[in-house]
């Protein structure tokens, strides 16, 4: 769990999470990492309250995202997968989102990661989560 002390967040991830939470969106983490490590990371970033108990990590020592993680997270939140958004970093996360019936937005820190996601069929891949945060904010502005 020492990696939680040095892990770098995706660009604008904290702002995106806080914005989504502020507008009332229910959030979950579905990951191939240990749920305990994710909880420690979220606590260190001051984001624990945005997710509450909804962290779904690997089980049984598996070091990959299980295809059951996104459906478990969506079911626990009571969310229709078509109304959700999975933000992911890997082709495996894209496949898990597709299998769950949820839209996917890819995030890539570099060109190689971008190319892997696009080659896997990700329709949208970005190097920053700021456009997603901005869209969440604008979609939730009061209507006149």
CORNORDA-V289289 format. One record per residue. SS is DSSP state (@ for helix, = for strand, . for the rest). Layout:
SS, SS
This chain:
., ., @, @, @, @, ., ., ., ., ., ., @, @, @, @, @, @, @, @, @, @, ., ., ., ., ., ., =, =, ., ., ., ., @, @, @, @, @, @, @, @, @, @, @, ., ., @, @, @, @, ., ., ., =, =, ., ., ., ., ., ., ., ., ., ., ., @, @, @, @, @, @, @, @, @, @, ., ., ., @, @, @, ., =, =, =, =, ., ., @, @, @, @, @, @, @, @, @, @, ., ., =, =, =, =, =, ., ., ., @, @, @, @, @, @, @, @, @, ., ., ., ., ., =, =, ., ., ., @, @, @, @, @, @, @, @, @, @, ., ., ., ., .
